[in-house]
Amino acid sequence: MRILYITNGFPFPITSGYLRHYHFIRGLSARHEITLLSMVGPDHRAHHRAAISPYLSGLAVYRRTVQDSRRARLGDRLTRLAPVRATGGLRELLADARALVDSREVDVVLFSGKQTYPALAGIEGIPVLADACDTASARIMMGLRRRRLSRGVKVATDLVEAAALRWVERQIVGRADHAMFASERDRRLLGSEGAGTSVVPNGVDTTFWRRSRAHRGKDSIVFTGKLDYAPNVDAATTLVNDIMPVVWRRVPEATVRIVGRDPAPAVRALASPSRVEVTGEVPDVRPYLEGASVFAAPLRFASGIQNKLLEAMSMEVPVVTSPVAAAGLVASDGEFPPVAVGAGTADFADRLVGELRRTRTDASPRAVNREFVTRRFDWNRSVERIEALLSGITAGVAATRSPAVDAEEVA
């Protein structure tokens, strides 16, 4: 098949939130021709394009307009509630997508991105598989309920964005011939469990995320993530400010390493001599996971699948996480991941203390974690599922085309 792949963010580097699309493109490229049209931000570089170009037959990127002021960002969010229209780089993307569709140079569209919805709304006459991925509107509402918010403008903008995203999410599912979600939880949050939707989870490169040391570290707690992302900032501050004081009263030797790029000021402020290290960007996260006794992820608002959990589990590290993060790993058949779930500060601290103490007598890797990830979260199986969905919708659209329409198009 000739696939037109549209994304709201460039699928490289794979440390970004768009790694899902990188792996899908790499897997699909073995048997299909892929043209990628992608919005990009100010951090996009030529070597990012070079990394993914070998898997593509065509590639074009479009610059996103950056809203710098608070008033501009609020205005941008408000306009999402109005009838959507493509502007700036998105208008150029839509024009190029229409040209490819009209010239019949592509057979099917694989679309992703809430902010790129105007492009999807403007494409007609071709089957569309939409990757809804996660239910971002639900994540924002979780944050509003959980965070200690004091600024009215922030509350207002979050409410506006959640309402707008909810509308767009439903429009995407309704517009596409089929829609896929990263987790069963997200599909249910949008009320889309019926026909026309599927769960296609993220995977883990278990060859890369493989430990080389025979034992886990002692008294070491690790959290990883992109550290200017609001759910990760909240998780890191909750871990150090709320949970760790309880842990330190019982295990005073415990240390915390917060590992990831672009730490926000609130995260940098958590660093303290001998107890809390904030690393910033590192060339390789794996040594930090190998040296961990336990991986802690007290995410209080989340959607989709948390790849940080899958990576830690692939490295055979015990995981303590929140109910909302664990829910993203629950399979459609109800199988629960082998993680410890801490509901609230005291419960989370108890579970961390238990893992730290167990490691002192048994520091062997947690093999059951890797077995679960290998069995449930495999990129190759997810790509095979996408191929089946693409074949199904193209065959279905072809079967419903009327002779009158065909004759008109030929004329």
C-alpha positions as semicolon CSV with decimal commas, in nm:
position;residue;x (nm);y (nm);z (nm)
1;M;0,000;0,000;0,000
2;R;0,095;0,362;-0,048
3;I;0,036;0,525;0,291
4;L;0,005;0,898;0,357
5;Y;0,111;0,936;0,722
6;I;0,020;1,269;0,890
7;T;0,150;1,360;1,237
8;N;0,124;1,659;1,468
9;G;0,486;1,622;1,578
10;F;0,796;1,480;1,416
11;P;0,856;1,113;1,509
12;F;1,221;1,162;1,602
13;P;1,409;1,168;1,834
14;I;1,245;0,864;1,987
15;T;1,278;1,018;2,333
16;S;0,988;1,241;2,232
17;G;0,621;1,163;2,278
18;Y;0,601;1,067;1,910
19;L;0,815;0,753;1,933
20;R;0,498;0,552;1,862
21;H;0,494;0,683;1,506
22;Y;0,866;0,622;1,455
23;H;0,823;0,254;1,532
24;F;0,506;0,225;1,324
25;I;0,675;0,389;1,026
26;R;0,985;0,172;1,058
27;G;0,776;-0,144;1,075
28;L;0,531;-0,053;0,798
29;S;0,810;0,055;0,563
30;A;0,922;-0,306;0,515
31;R;0,615;-0,378;0,300
32;H;0,462;-0,039;0,214
33;E;0,554;0,300;0,068
34;I;0,511;0,580;0,321
35;T;0,490;0,954;0,264
36;L;0,517;1,151;0,588
37;L;0,372;1,500;0,630
38;S;0,453;1,630;0,977
39;M;0,418;1,948;1,177
40;V;0,740;2,043;1,357
41;G;0,838;2,274;1,639
42;P;1,134;2,510;1,688
43;D;1,361;2,228;1,811
44;H;1,335;2,031;1,487
45;R;1,671;1,970;1,315
46;A;1,787;1,830;0,981
47;H;1,945;1,523;1,144
48;H;1,599;1,429;1,277
49;R;1,477;1,401;0,918
50;A;1,789;1,208;0,819
51;A;1,719;0,948;1,089
52;I;1,376;0,855;0,955
53;S;1,422;0,922;0,583
54;P;1,543;0,566;0,505
55;Y;1,194;0,440;0,587
56;L;1,011;0,693;0,370
57;S;0,936;0,744;0,003
58;G;0,841;1,106;0,064
59;L;0,882;1,357;0,347
60;A;0,771;1,716;0,411
61;V;0,768;1,920;0,733
62;Y;0,569;2,230;0,823
63;R;0,653;2,485;1,090
64;R;0,410;2,535;1,374
65;T;0,329;2,889;1,482
66;V;0,457;2,948;1,834
67;Q;0,226;3,138;2,067
68;D;0,457;3,318;2,307
69;S;0,234;3,529;2,529
70;R;-0,020;3,405;2,779
71;R;-0,293;3,605;2,605
72;A;-0,198;3,455;2,268
73;R;-0,201;3,102;2,410
74;L;-0,540;3,160;2,569
75;G;-0,673;3,298;2,240
76;D;-0,537;2,997;2,058
77;R;-0,714;2,760;2,295
78;L;-1,041;2,953;2,268
79;T;-1,037;2,938;1,889
80;R;-1,026;2,559;1,908
81;L;-1,390;2,572;2,020
82;A;-1,488;2,756;1,703
83;P;-1,529;2,583;1,364
84;V;-1,180;2,455;1,289
85;R;-0,975;2,581;0,998
86;A;-0,620;2,524;0,887
87;T;-0,378;2,816;0,922
88;G;-0,006;2,869;0,867
89;G;0,196;2,552;0,830
90;L;-0,112;2,338;0,879
91;R;-0,274;2,503;0,577
92;E;0,032;2,410;0,370
93;L;0,016;2,053;0,501
94;L;-0,351;2,026;0,405
95;A;-0,283;2,158;0,054
96;D;-0,008;1,903;0,000
97;A;-0,221;1,622;0,142
98;R;-0,509;1,712;-0,087
99;A;-0,278;1,719;-0,388
100;L;-0,149;1,370;-0,307
101;V;-0,501;1,236;-0,258
102;D;-0,641;1,403;-0,570
103;S;-0,355;1,272;-0,786
104;R;-0,415;0,923;-0,647
105;E;-0,052;0,891;-0,543
106;V;-0,161;0,737;-0,209
107;D;-0,408;0,461;-0,120
108;V;-0,486;0,534;0,243
109;V;-0,427;0,796;0,513
110;L;-0,288;0,715;0,857
111;F;-0,361;1,024;1,062
112;S;-0,257;1,133;1,411
113;G;-0,288;1,452;1,613
114;K;-0,558;1,659;1,777
115;Q;-0,410;1,989;1,666
116;T;-0,385;1,865;1,308
117;Y;-0,756;1,779;1,297
118;P;-0,832;2,058;1,043
119;A;-0,615;1,869;0,793
120;L;-0,817;1,552;0,847
121;A;-1,143;1,743;0,812
122;G;-1,025;1,877;0,476
123;I;-0,930;1,542;0,321
124;E;-1,196;1,351;0,128
125;G;-1,222;1,058;-0,109
126;I;-0,973;0,824;0,058
127;P;-0,992;0,573;0,345
128;V;-0,860;0,703;0,678
129;L;-0,719;0,516;0,979
130;A;-0,693;0,759;1,271
131;D;-0,451;0,701;1,557
132;A;-0,643;0,864;1,841
133;C;-0,367;0,731;2,071
134;D;-0,472;0,874;2,408
135;T;-0,765;1,071;2,548
136;A;-0,583;1,394;2,627
137;S;-0,901;1,571;2,738
138;A;-0,938;1,323;3,025
139;R;-0,576;1,377;3,130
140;I;-0,632;1,753;3,155
141;M;-0,947;1,704;3,364
142;M;-0,757;1,466;3,594
143;G;-0,497;1,738;3,639
144;L;-0,761;1,994;3,728
145;R;-0,901;1,764;3,993
146;R;-0,560;1,668;4,133
147;R;-0,338;1,974;4,113
148;R;-0,334;2,242;4,376
149;L;-0,430;2,525;4,143
150;S;-0,436;2,884;4,260
151;R;-0,450;3,089;3,940
152;G;-0,790;3,145;3,781
153;V;-0,647;3,200;3,433
154;K;-0,478;2,859;3,442
155;V;-0,803;2,691;3,547
156;A;-0,994;2,869;3,271
157;T;-0,746;2,781;2,996
158;D;-0,733;2,416;3,106
159;L;-1,112;2,391;3,104
160;V;-1,123;2,547;2,758
161;E;-0,855;2,312;2,627
162;A;-1,021;2,004;2,776
163;A;-1,357;2,094;2,618
164;A;-1,196;2,166;2,283
165;L;-0,991;1,848;2,285
166;R;-1,294;1,639;2,380
167;W;-1,481;1,778;2,079
168;V;-1,185;1,717;1,847
169;E;-1,128;1,364;1,980
170;R;-1,487;1,273;1,903
171;Q;-1,468;1,436;1,561
172;I;-1,156;1,236;1,472
173;V;-1,319;0,906;1,568
174;G;-1,635;0,999;1,377
175;R;-1,451;1,117;1,065
176;A;-1,217;0,818;1,028
177;D;-1,312;0,484;0,876
178;H;-1,149;0,326;1,179
179;A;-0,977;0,465;1,490
180;M;-0,716;0,305;1,712
181;F;-0,621;0,383;2,072
182;A;-0,303;0,307;2,266
183;S;-0,493;0,152;2,557
184;E;-0,831;0,006;2,642
185;R;-0,862;0,265;2,919
186;D;-0,840;0,553;2,670
187;R;-1,088;0,393;2,434
188;R;-1,338;0,363;2,719
189;L;-1,276;0,718;2,842
190;L;-1,397;0,846;2,507
191;G;-1,689;0,603;2,503
192;S;-1,562;0,438;2,183
193;E;-1,568;0,068;2,270
194;G;-1,794;-0,025;1,980
195;A;-1,729;-0,122;1,621
196;G;-1,493;0,099;1,429
197;T;-1,228;0,125;1,702
198;S;-0,938;-0,096;1,813
199;V;-0,659;-0,098;2,069
200;V;-0,309;-0,093;1,922
201;P;-0,064;-0,053;2,212
202;N;0,282;0,091;2,217
203;G;0,568;-0,153;2,221
204;V;0,913;-0,172;2,372
205;D;1,240;-0,242;2,196
206;T;1,333;-0,523;2,435
207;T;1,666;-0,574;2,259
208;F;1,766;-0,219;2,353
209;W;1,597;-0,212;2,694
210;R;1,787;-0,513;2,828
211;R;1,994;-0,509;3,145
212;S;2,358;-0,616;3,152
213;R;2,406;-0,629;3,531
214;A;2,299;-0,930;3,736
215;H;2,186;-0,729;4,039
216;R;1,983;-0,418;4,107
217;G;2,120;-0,125;4,303
218;K;2,074;-0,064;4,676
219;D;1,848;0,205;4,830
220;S;1,805;0,373;4,491
221;I;1,474;0,509;4,359
222;V;1,457;0,630;3,999
223;F;1,201;0,829;3,801
224;T;1,245;0,911;3,431
225;G;1,063;1,128;3,180
226;K;1,059;1,453;2,988
227;L;1,074;1,688;3,280
228;D;0,899;1,995;3,146
229;Y;0,582;1,792;3,076
230;A;0,319;1,882;3,336
231;P;0,225;1,526;3,447
232;N;0,596;1,441;3,492
233;V;0,667;1,766;3,680
234;D;0,378;1,690;3,911
235;A;0,494;1,330;3,961
236;A;0,853;1,432;4,040
237;T;0,749;1,700;4,290
238;T;0,494;1,467;4,450
239;L;0,760;1,197;4,485
240;V;1,021;1,420;4,651
241;N;0,805;1,660;4,851
242;D;0,521;1,433;4,966
243;I;0,623;1,067;4,945
244;M;0,997;1,067;5,021
245;P;0,973;1,235;5,365
246;V;0,766;0,931;5,471
247;V;1,018;0,694;5,311
248;W;1,321;0,868;5,465
249;R;1,181;0,830;5,816
250;R;1,201;0,452;5,764
251;V;1,486;0,419;5,512
252;P;1,707;0,726;5,566
253;E;1,973;0,594;5,326
254;A;1,733;0,601;5,028
255;T;1,827;0,822;4,734
256;V;1,622;0,954;4,442
257;R;1,742;1,009;4,087
258;I;1,517;1,210;3,856
259;V;1,641;1,147;3,503
260;G;1,533;1,326;3,187
261;R;1,568;1,620;2,955
262;D;1,446;1,977;3,000
263;P;1,379;1,977;3,375
264;A;1,139;2,255;3,470
265;P;1,250;2,499;3,744
266;A;1,022;2,321;3,992
267;V;1,205;1,994;3,917
268;R;1,553;2,145;3,935
269;A;1,463;2,286;4,276
270;L;1,413;1,932;4,407
271;A;1,786;1,851;4,395
272;S;1,959;1,817;4,730
273;P;2,308;1,693;4,826
274;S;2,331;1,319;4,893
275;R;1,958;1,257;4,863
276;V;1,806;1,383;4,535
277;E;1,985;1,410;4,200
278;V;1,825;1,583;3,900
279;T;2,039;1,476;3,607
280;G;1,897;1,670;3,313
281;E;1,943;1,508;2,973
282;V;2,169;1,201;2,974
283;P;2,315;1,007;2,678
284;D;2,168;0,678;2,799
285;V;1,894;0,616;3,056
286;R;1,967;0,245;3,092
287;P;2,254;0,271;3,346
288;Y;2,023;0,463;3,579
289;L;1,755;0,195;3,550
290;E;2,012;-0,081;3,604
291;G;2,131;0,087;3,922
292;A;1,779;0,130;4,060
293;S;1,629;-0,075;4,340
294;V;1,284;0,037;4,232
295;F;1,122;0,262;3,971
296;A;0,873;0,512;4,114
297;A;0,606;0,679;3,899
298;P;0,346;0,855;4,115
299;L;0,165;1,005;3,816
300;R;-0,157;1,166;3,931
301;F;-0,290;1,246;3,585
302;A;-0,205;1,050;3,272
303;S;-0,344;0,912;2,948
304;G;-0,227;0,656;2,696
305;I;0,056;0,418;2,781
306;Q;0,345;0,537;2,995
307;N;0,648;0,408;2,805
308;K;0,868;0,491;3,102
309;L;0,695;0,208;3,289
310;L;0,743;-0,037;3,001
311;E;1,112;0,053;2,974
312;A;1,172;0,002;3,345
313;M;0,985;-0,329;3,334
314;S;1,184;-0,442;3,031
315;M;1,497;-0,369;3,236
316;E;1,353;-0,599;3,507
317;V;1,316;-0,324;3,766
318;P;1,030;-0,342;4,020
319;V;0,775;-0,065;3,957
320;V;0,560;0,126;4,203
321;T;0,310;0,348;4,031
322;S;-0,029;0,515;4,063
323;P;-0,368;0,365;3,979
324;V;-0,411;0,592;3,676
325;A;-0,072;0,500;3,525
326;A;-0,120;0,128;3,589
327;A;-0,463;0,141;3,423
328;G;-0,298;0,230;3,091
329;L;-0,117;-0,106;3,094
330;V;-0,426;-0,318;3,154
331;A;-0,501;-0,526;2,845
332;S;-0,839;-0,555;2,674
333;D;-0,879;-0,901;2,828
334;G;-0,828;-0,755;3,176
335;E;-0,477;-0,886;3,252
336;F;-0,317;-0,654;3,508
337;P;0,054;-0,565;3,488
338;P;0,293;-0,699;3,756
339;V;0,342;-0,360;3,923
340;A;0,276;-0,236;4,276
341;V;0,005;0,030;4,290
342;G;0,017;0,297;4,557
343;A;-0,306;0,488;4,612
344;G;-0,214;0,800;4,804
345;T;0,100;0,920;4,977
346;A;0,113;0,673;5,267
347;D;0,032;0,368;5,053
348;F;0,285;0,467;4,786
349;A;0,555;0,521;5,051
350;D;0,477;0,183;5,211
351;R;0,524;0,007;4,878
352;L;0,852;0,187;4,806
353;V;0,984;0,097;5,151
354;G;0,884;-0,265;5,096
355;E;1,075;-0,283;4,766
356;L;1,381;-0,110;4,914
357;R;1,394;-0,354;5,205
358;R;1,339;-0,658;4,982
359;T;1,628;-0,549;4,762
360;R;1,865;-0,567;5,059
361;T;1,809;-0,943;5,080
362;D;1,727;-1,015;4,714
363;A;1,861;-0,777;4,449
364;S;1,794;-1,011;4,158
365;P;1,620;-0,859;3,854
366;R;1,240;-0,881;3,840
367;A;1,214;-1,121;3,545
368;V;0,834;-1,135;3,552
369;N;0,823;-0,769;3,449
370;R;1,022;-0,831;3,133
371;E;0,816;-1,138;3,049
372;F;0,494;-0,934;3,071
373;V;0,629;-0,655;2,849
374;T;0,768;-0,897;2,591
375;R;0,438;-1,079;2,568
376;R;0,204;-0,778;2,571
377;F;0,390;-0,481;2,423
378;D;0,568;-0,577;2,103
379;W;0,611;-0,324;1,820
380;N;0,602;-0,594;1,552
381;R;0,264;-0,723;1,668
382;S;0,127;-0,369;1,678
383;V;0,248;-0,305;1,321
384;E;0,083;-0,628;1,207
385;R;-0,242;-0,508;1,364
386;I;-0,216;-0,176;1,180
387;E;-0,156;-0,356;0,851
388;A;-0,472;-0,558;0,907
389;L;-0,670;-0,244;0,986
390;L;-0,538;-0,062;0,678
391;S;-0,622;-0,358;0,456
392;G;-0,968;-0,380;0,609
393;I;-1,064;-0,018;0,558
394;T;-0,925;0,002;0,204
395;A;-1,116;-0,314;0,109
396;G;-1,428;-0,185;0,279
397;V;-1,419;0,152;0,104
398;A;-1,352;-0,014;-0,232
399;A;-1,651;-0,244;-0,181
400;T;-1,886;0,046;-0,115
401;R;-1,782;0,260;-0,412
402;S;-2,073;0,284;-0,656
403;P;-2,032;0,238;-1,034
404;A;-2,177;0,586;-1,083
405;V;-1,904;0,742;-0,874
406;D;-1,636;0,543;-1,055
407;A;-1,769;0,650;-1,394
408;E;-1,779;1,012;-1,289
409;E;-1,419;0,998;-1,163
410;V;-1,297;0,831;-1,483
411;A;-1,471;1,095;-1,693
